[in-house]
């Protein structure tokens, strides 16, 4: 202990020595007392001794005599002084020390018992130098509150917490290390037998002893775990989640999906604001939105997000206002690219359906007119001599009518209203048989590569219509390769899964046969691709196309129950892929064509047609072919006519769509009374009465309007000969 020296004492002692001895030597009877006082002063101050030695040297004999007297007095008075002076002073000092110690102990005990943290003073028990257990020497009240353990003093931890040695070996390692090294440590651990998380600071007051100060942090750990789980859920969300400062628009947080979709790291996003991500938002519109958000609490809209690479994608944004210690705007952002594409496909399909309905209606009425025009031109030509100039005029009318009939046929194909005669066929065989014709069609400057897959499976479709699809796509590819190129036609067997079907609404999952037609031409941009199947849409110059080629392809594929998709980029060519459902049946071998009999006869035919002009033309055609023709304008009139007719009726030739009784209903009514009567249907477009999804009912015979003289008479003869 270091004593503070009183620097005023030497001077005072020197002054007393001089006054008591040197300046005025004491009288003889006072010399022992003065000597005793001088002795005390000298003992209390070394400086006084020096002064006395220097100033009193001439009178040393008297000085020493005085000292001897003082010693004698001291020996006599010592017991008295001890009891009267020293003992009270010592007792007072001891009492003060005891009081201070008691006060300190009281403060320590109060701190020990009232501290919020748990406290445990323990002795580490070693065995062969390894920590095996510890003994509780003292604990505070917080220890019991935080651990739930009672009366642990004097017990070992393995007695108090069975199984802790196995569940928490790290506690023994850390406490043992601190007890031996004296180096304090701090750590967190979960004591499994207690089910409690602790934050622990451990110290060593002496070798093999340690003191642990700890707190129960279970609630904090649960909150941290909940936050961690919440963060994990947010990061694994399929939607972008953004936390935005409503005042500045800066991002405060973003989940992993947001980083992935936007192409930024989280650190990069936190340096950005909504103005950097959403090109449609500026500060004025943002402030307006925030004001509305504060009032309503939520907002929802569709917008655009911009990626780091500059590309954009459509999003649906739902944003909520959150007020905690500050304002937050929490946005859930969903990428709606797929939905937007599906909506566009649906709208396109609706548009195509509307156009198809319009086209089919026009084609139906126009076919009726063409039936009259072409039939009348044929009849007129037949009545003229070969050298008659009018004959050439009628033939020109006939050729124009045929071209018009071809256009209406394409309109009906697009609108899926034409009649198809499906067969089980092999697409690999079909494209192989077409190879020679296709090469002549596309020209010598284009290489034709045909890749038919083996064991490709069968499909059910009209072979003539599928051939038209291939021809139309080949012509389209040829026109896209003005400087030559390569046309590749291939087949393959594919399995369209649920994912593909979900992305392409018109597709049914399952095994399909693919027909792919690819060219190395100029390709198409997105705007063109969205319109290529529209009727009369064409990118060719005036007079170079009708705009019905690809719409016909689309209609045939759809009516065949298939789907068609186009893949194209400007300068990289185009690929059309057609998928037709695979069937179990095997395509039959080609049968030799029958030689038709002469297209004439003498049977009786009941013709029912609501269009007067068509009735007149058809009657003239059939009568010229030798038939007896009974004519009716509708089903009711036909029934009345048959009641008056006595002879046999060999064939019912009826329009399908008529006011009152339809052609199919009329045929059913007559079937019981005239079971031997054959039936031939005709129409300008298909009807659900005899056609389902473009396919004729089994056993139904049909001729499409407009029909030519030769075609009608041959068909009539075929039906009668059945």
Secondary structure, 3 states (H helix, E strand, C coil): CCCCCCCCHHHHHHHHHHHHHHCCCCCHHHHHHHHHHHHHHHHHCHHHHHHHHHHCHHHHHHHHHHHHHHHHHHHHHHHHHHHHHHHHHHHHHHHHHHHHHHHHHHHHHHHHHHCCCEEEEEEEEEECCEEEEEEEEEECHHHHHHHCCCCCCCCEHHHHCCCHHHHCHHHHHHHHHHHHHCCCEEEEEEECCCCEEEEEEEECCCCCEEEEEEEECHHHHHHHHHHHHHHHHHHCCCCEEEEECCCCCEEEEECHHHHHHHCCCHHHHCCCEHHHHCCCCCHHHHHHHHHHHHHHCEEEEEEEEECCCCCEEEEEEEEEEEECCCEEEEEEEEECHHHHHHHHHHHHHHHHHHHHHHHHHHHHHHHHHHHHHHHHHHHHHHCCCCCCHHHHHHHHHHHHHHHHHHHHHHHHHHCCCCCECCEEECHHHHHHHHHHHHHHHHCCCEEEEEECCCCCCEEEECHHHHHHHHHHHHHHHHHHCCCCEEEEEEEEEEEECHHHHHHCCCCCCEEEEEEEEEECCCCCCHHHHCCCCCCCCCCCCCCCCCCCHHHHHHHHHHHCCCEEEEEECCCCCEEEEEEEEEECCCCCCCCCCCCCCCCCCCCEEEEECCCHHHHHHHHHHHHHCCCEEEEECCHHHHHHHHHHCCCCCCEEEEECCCCCCCHHHHHHHHHCCCCCCEEEEEECCCCCCCEECCEECCCCCEEECCCCHHHHHHHHHHHHCC
